[in-house]
Amino acid sequence: MVIGASVAGLCAARVLSDFYSKVTVFERDELPGAPATRATVPQDRHLHLLMARGAQELDSHFPGLLNDMVAAGVAMLENRPDCIYLGAAGHVLGTGHTLRKEFTAYVPSRPHLEWQLRRRVLDIDNVEIVRRRVTEPTFERTHQRVTGVLLDPAGPAEDAGADREDLADGEFVATDLVVDAAGRGTRLPVWLAQWGYQRPAEETVDIGISYATHQFRIPDGLIREKVVVAGASHDQSLGLGMLCYEDGTWVLTTFGVAHAKPPPTFDEMRALADKLLPARFTAALTQAEPLGETAFHAFPTCRWRRYDKVDRFPVGIIPLGDAVASFNPTFGQGMTMTVLQAGHLRRALESGAELASFLNHATAKTTYPVWMMNAIADISFHHAVAEHVPRWWRPAGSLFDQFLGAAETDPVLAEWFLRRFSLLDSLYMVPSAPIIGRAIGHNLRLWLRERRTRRQFATTQPSP
Ligand SMILES: Cc1cc2nc3c(=O)[nH]c(=O)nc-3n(C[C@H](O)[C@H](O)[C@H](O)COP(=O)(O)OP(=O)(O)OC[C@H]3O[C@@H](n4cnc5c(N)ncnc54)[C@H](O)[C@@H]3O)c2cc1C
């Protein structure tokens, strides 16, 4: 049984269907039959980057997904870094060259991606998605295990399966396993405490992000890129992103970190783009026709619940997706990190190991490098606040700033960053010694050239 039919819940259902005779996904929200935004996933109105690694992993769970998305109009960037404008921490990456090691990126809108996943899950014979809200899982103290869930009696009365009893405080549905894919608002830590378990320790980074998003239409060909990102930096707390959707419309998301407020109207968003992007984008945006209303979203805190560190965990329940870790959304990693967790779930079920322990530890291993690098970047560049800031984080952030400076004009470094940013080669954003040497050498040459130019300029100026 799965709580939640968003990205984590759908990936979980796909994996579980290979190991259990019947999988039921309970979702409280109405699920549209076509790509459309949903009430309980308000982030789907905002820019969602699908990292190249996430696309690869999703296709391994749902073979044919990427081809079908492309057939439906989703942009595919095959070894085309010139289709990506990437500004990170105040540096614009030199992406206007062919990559030495090719990779392909895909640019679906979030509603389209979720719909593609949902229709595939609905096609699996032993999976059903039922529109009901889960009130809470039921816990049996004698065997220290979760035995099922209680459904909200107020929900629609679809058949929720054979093994159910009507109880006064809700309908009970029995199950062997509950997957908590209810997102960052899950109550699992509270339930654990009620059942006599330790609540997981939480690592948090207070980032104070606000999003404001508007869709628009623009004449074809005015913007060459399909992905445009200008992240926030130490001196600029506002950033933006633009994506070209499968139906030819565009989304413009502006955001502020450290409680900076993004512009609330499309005209003001254009004015911000004017400030953050080269003039050719501004020129194109003057021809944009805004569609619909501005959507807003607040994301105060990145949160990692350390289920890997609890002493005991009940049998019969596991957490997955944002319920475990929700990352700074402006880095665009959440869906990819979620699908990596689904891979761990598959390996855990194949191994026959103790499920929660295997999964929680495997998830911690893939979460750690990404979480740590994000935290370093947020502390160094985004004025974020965390309870525990190791001394080496800020110097590491400064070194990385230098690295990104070199990657502006060195295509090898830009490619290294683009691949790591896409979570492809490794989840660790740690350059090897040759790459660090290259960055230092590159910066040194730039510095020497600049000094020479300054001297030449000084000698050609008439003395006062
Ligand atoms: C503003 C913003 C921008 C983002 N941008 C990106 C991006 O660019 N790239 C990226 O990869 N990721 C991004 N993310 C993260 C991404 O949205 C999530 O990582 C992804 O949706 C996986 O989340 P999830 O499935 O775990 O939870 P959610 O998407 O939050 O879904 C939880 C689901 O559970 C259901 N549910 C909850 N409680 C119950 C209950 N009791 N009973 C039944 N159903 C229930 C909800 O209705 C919902 O459908 C962004 C997030 C935010 C907030």
The ligand as an ORCA input file, in Angstrom:
! r2SCAN-3c Opt
* xyz 0 1
  C       8.633     24.991     -5.422
  C       9.259     23.668     -5.729
  C       9.993     23.500     -6.891
  C      10.600     22.285     -7.165
  N      11.367     22.157     -8.283
  C      11.931     20.964     -8.575
  C      12.723     20.812     -9.746
  O      12.995     21.760    -10.486
  N      13.228     19.577    -10.009
  C      13.011     18.505     -9.185
  O      13.492     17.409     -9.482
  N      12.278     18.627     -8.062
  C      11.739     19.813     -7.737
  N      10.988     19.932     -6.600
  C      10.806     18.751     -5.735
  C       9.750     17.782     -6.281
  O       8.537     18.461     -6.476
  C       9.583     16.597     -5.321
  O      10.837     16.097     -4.981
  C       8.754     15.483     -5.969
  O       7.455     15.907     -6.190
  C       8.691     14.210     -5.132
  O       7.874     14.441     -4.073
  P       6.964     13.333     -3.392
  O       6.287     12.473     -4.396
  O       7.765     12.687     -2.341
  O       5.876     14.256     -2.644
  P       4.807     15.259     -3.235
  O       5.091     15.603     -4.636
  O       4.679     16.352     -2.256
  O       3.464     14.405     -3.239
  C       2.861     13.896     -2.088
  C       1.533     13.251     -2.504
  O       0.973     12.567     -1.390
  C      -0.414     12.869     -1.309
  N      -0.807     12.720      0.100
  C      -0.268     13.390      1.150
  N      -0.851     12.989      2.283
  C      -1.779     12.047      1.948
  C      -2.690     11.245      2.703
  N      -2.757     11.343      4.029
  N      -3.481     10.384      2.033
  C      -3.415     10.278      0.676
  N      -2.563     11.019     -0.088
  C      -1.754     11.865      0.542
  C      -0.505     14.307     -1.819
  O      -1.813     14.634     -2.203
  C       0.504     14.274     -2.978
  O      -0.104     13.823     -4.162
  C      10.419     21.166     -6.279
  C       9.671     21.330     -5.104
  C       9.130     22.571     -4.824
  C       8.375     22.739     -3.526
*
